Amino acid sequence: MKKTLATILMAAAMAPLAMADNDKAAELNIVENYEAAQANVPKDGYVVVLYADGWDKYSEKLAKQFLKNKQIKKAFADSVLIEMPVANLSTEETNKARGAKLGKLRWEGPHTYPAFALYDKSGRYYTTICIPYEDRKAFSKIANLIEEAHKAVDEQNALLEKAKGETGLARALTLGKAASFKNIRRPDNIVKMIKECDKDDKSGYIRSLEFNMYGYAEGTAKKAAETGEWKPILKEIEDKIADKAYNDEQRQGLYAMAIGLLHRHGTMAEQKKLVKYIRSMKSIDPDSILGVSAEHAQTIWARQLSYADGWSPAVLPLDETPTELAGPLPIKGAGTYEVTFTYSSGSHQLVVLGVQLFDGNKKVAEDMHRGTTGIKHNNNVYTLEVGAKVKDPHLKVIFDMKKDRQSNGTIKIEKK
């Protein structure tokens, strides 16, 4: 008992000392400028803390709030921090003051303030982590981003070091990996270095790293508009999607281009392909901007002629190709079914040439005659005589699309 009590008392006596050591370890190494940081070059590099110099009342307050947080302090680890208030307007005087602060560190202006600009121990800039105002309490989120950035740049630098001892394709592959970290800036001149050891681009990194997503999208859209030939462009995009040289972000963007082409130029026959592309784009990264927008694209663009929604100009075919009616159909047992097309709005009537019912791939009934539905209806009811139970019903409609298509209406199926 005496021994146990003595142990507890000793632990209690030492607790403040241990706590003090932990607090000391958690203190940030904040210096006045780059020159002052050279007294003890940090293992985890430099952090420039950027906030508005008086022109944004929340910016400095939020930056200071984050710098006091234990999670953020831990995430910065062995980094040296330089606080830098940023003037609203750049002048010769403010630029000179900024240069005195940063020294050999390159200036990188953030998209929003406050922000943390990160440099490795050699002084090479590699990323900026911005703190939007709505994330003012997201200490864990920002701390994780800092830790992930530290880990990524360490791996990147390790690859660059490894590449020094390699030649040819092996060197190109290592350099390509070093240039492909998400949210981490690629080292300067790395594409030139890859070209020197992989002139034929066997690694695929040259075409990936030099790929200009926005320029390519603008060029393909312009070409399709000028020539009217969009299918060869779609094939070109599909080939790029299949090329493993392009990363996930690039492939997602390529899917977006393919979706845009199909939406602008495709017919109802391409609807299944459009839906396939939308789902593929989402599956790559559901939480990205394009991943989230996939749901909206499918809802707004991937519309089909359906039993529930009827028809509209957007879902009518461009020719007399039979168009399948999407959605569950009230056709099961044997009997007589009537399919009625009823106009509801639009400046033109709809002309129907016939209706065909399939059980799977087998045609089981059809009614082929010319009918119209508009302000006045004429033969707009189609009768299907079904002799046996239909296990897998598919209903196809043939329209006469030689005239204008500004028509909307409903489709009703009833068993008599």
C-alpha angles and dihedrals in degrees: 000000000000090000092050092048091049091051092051092048091049092050091048091050092051096044097085090050092051091046091050091052091050092049090049091051090050094054114111121240100234118175135180098244147338093280091057090049091061091074088077114013106211124234092223095046134233132321122199109202106212124197137151117277099230099310095093112045094198099046102075093037091053093046092052090047091056094046090057094053117106094219092054092046091052092047093054088056111167097001129127116226129212116191113215124182108205122219119232092232125032117233133167088263096050092045090052091050090048091051090052090053098045101037106176093356112107117241113246116179114211128227092237137012137275101040144153116232109201127209127179122238091273089058095253113148113231111162148351124223112204124200110214114208092246088060094055091124097039096107095145093048094051092042090054091050091052093048092047090050092051091050093047096050091048089054091045093052090046089056091049089052091048091051091060089073096046137080139195122000093349090059091046092053092049093047090046091055090049090053095048105066111131114245091002117107115241116243117263117269093008093130089054089050091052092049091053092060100030108039094162093049094236088157092056091222095112095060091042096049093043094046111120104203097190095043091050093048092050092047096050093046091050092047093050091049094048099043102028087223106121104150095072088050090051089051090051091052091047090053090053091049089054091048107099090207091080117081127232094265091052093046090051089053091048090053088053090054092049090049090051092051093049092046093051100039110014129101131222087275089069096051094100091051090048091053090047091054092047092052092046091050090052095046093059093064116349093186097053122096092259091044092055093043090055091079091054092046091053093047096046105029108025093067120152137193099266141177091233099046102031119206137319134166090268095061102037115106124245095234142012095288108135108259119208119230107235125217135043114322126212091230118114120120131044118280145087118310128189121207112199126192113202123187116224107170146343138089096271139053122239121241117207121192099186152322127237128193121206132188098210103311095337119098109226103170143001142176113202115188138119114263134168134203125190135102082332125033126219123180091335094149120087121198123211120192107205115193100188143017113295110221099181109022121196121175120200125191127202114208131191100233098174090106134054118302105211095126137120130189152134134266121216128190118194133174113226 
